[in-house]
Amino acid sequence: MFFEALETERLQLKKISADDGDFILKQFSTDAVNQYLYDAEPFQNLQEAVELINYFTRPEPRTLHRWILVLKDTGEKIGTCGFHNWSRENSCAEIGYDMQPEFWGKGYMSEALDAILAFAKDKMKVKRIDADIYPDNLGSVKLAERHGFQFNGETSVFVFRGKEYLHRVYTLYIEVEV
């Protein structure tokens, strides 16, 4: 398998799997997690969670992957992160991440991003990673900027519930050794 489990000082980043249904339902039905996600309605039932898991666990090779962040000391699942729209031909991908609010501000997502960005560089050989971030999501903007992402002047529009939500595109350029 190309995508593998990763580890940081305080986290296990496990590959999303069928046994994560209850957590994925909790994650994407939590109002604070969904506050700036303008691409889908909050989840209402386990079937929606299962569909998302199936989306991220399609057979490899695939253009996306999601890890579940698990606290090493308790085994508690606290968030997800991963890549979307990976283009091997163009050496680029998009990143996404989310976390339960009681764990915000503790450095967990920063730790996780360090691990998956290293994976993107070393294994995926990605040279460019984009993050579409809603401007009011200051925590996400600051996190991305701390990891070297910069607003590249581009914007993208998400239409949600009939309203347009302008997102800024933040880009990280990575020098990949050949």
N, C-alpha and C positions, 0 to 999 in steps of 0.2 A: 504494500500500500504506500502510495506517495505521501499522503498526509499522515502525520504521526502525532502521537501524544507528546506534549511538551511539559517542561517543568521549570518553575522559578523558585525563588527562596521560599515563598509562602503559598504558592499555588501549584496545582496540577491543572494543566489545560488538556482536558480529555476530548476526544473526538465525540461529536454529538452522535447519539445512538437512540434506538427505539426505547430504551429504558429512561429516557429523559422527558417523556411526555408531560408528567405532572409539573416538572420544573418549567418547561417551555410554556405551558399554559399559564402558570403563575407569572413568569417573566413578561409575557406579552399581553397580559390582562391587567398588569399593575399600572395605574394611571401615571405615576411619576416616570416610569420607564417609557411609556408611550407618548409623553408630553411633546416630544419633538420628532416623533416618527410619523411622517405624513405620507406613508406609502400603503398602509393597510389599517383596517379597523382593529381595535383591541380584540384579542381572542375572547370568545364566549364559551368554548367547549374544548374538550380533549381532542376531538377529531381535527380541529384546526391546528392544534399543536402537532399532531401526528403527520398532517400534511406538510407542515414546515420541516419536520425531521426528515420525511421522505425526500423532500426537495434537496436537502443538504447531504443526504446519504446515497444519492444516485451513484451508480458504478463509476469508478475511475477509468479513464481520465475524465476529469470534470473541470469546470471553470470557476468553482466556488467551494468553500469549505468553512465550517463553523466549529469552534471549540467552546466547550463549557468550562467556565472558571470554577474550580473547586478548591476550597480552603484545605490545605494539607492537615491542619491541626484538628479540624472538626468534620471534614468530609462534606460540608455544606456547599451547595451550588449557589453561586452569587451573581453570575452574569454570563455573557457570551461575547465572543469576538471572532472575526474571520474576514475572509476575502470573497469578493463577488467579481464577476465579469473579468476573470483572469484571461488575458490574451498572451499566450506563449509567443505568438508571432511578433507582437509589438512590445513584449516584455513589460506589461503594465497590468494593474489590477486596481480594484476599489476595496477600501477597508470599511468595516462597520463594527460597532461595539455598543454594548448596553450593560447596565448593572442595576441590581436592586438598590434602592436609595439608601438603605441603612449602611451600605458599604462605600458610598461616595466619600471622596476626600481622604481616603486611607492609603492611597497609592497602589491599590490592587490592579486597577486597569492599566496604570503606567507600567507595572511589572509585566502584565500580560502582553502589552503592546511591544515592549522590548523583545520578548520571546518570539512573537509572531513576525515582527519586522526582521529579526535575524533569520527566521525561517524563510521569509520572502526573498531576502538577499541571497542566502546560501543555497537553498534548495529550489526555489521557484525561479531564481535568476531574474527577478523583477527589477527594472530600472526606474519605474515610476509607479507611485501609489497615490490614488486620489481619494479624498474623503469629502462627501457632500454634507455640509453642516449648516443647519438652520442658524442664522446669525444670533438669535436670542439664546441659543444653547451655549452659554459662555463657558461652562465646564468642559464641554467637548472641544470648543475652540482652543481653550488654554491647554488641554491635554494634547491635542494635535500639534500645536505650536511648540510645546516642550519636546516633542519628538521630531522636530525639524520640518514639519509641514508648514507651508506658507500659502496664503491666499494668492492664487495665480491670476486673479482678474476675471476668471470665468464664473458664471452662475448656471444653476440648473433650476428648473421649476418642477415642483411636485404638485399635482392637482389632487386634492383630498376634500371629500365632501363638497365638491363644487367650487372650492376656493383654491387659488394658486398660492403656493408657498415657495418663495425664492430662497434657494440655498446657495451658499458660497462654496466653491470648489477649492479645497486646500490640497496641495501637492507636495509629495516628498520625492526627491530624486535621489536614487541610490547608485553608487558606483559599484558595479559588479565585476569581480575578478573572473577572467575567462580561463 
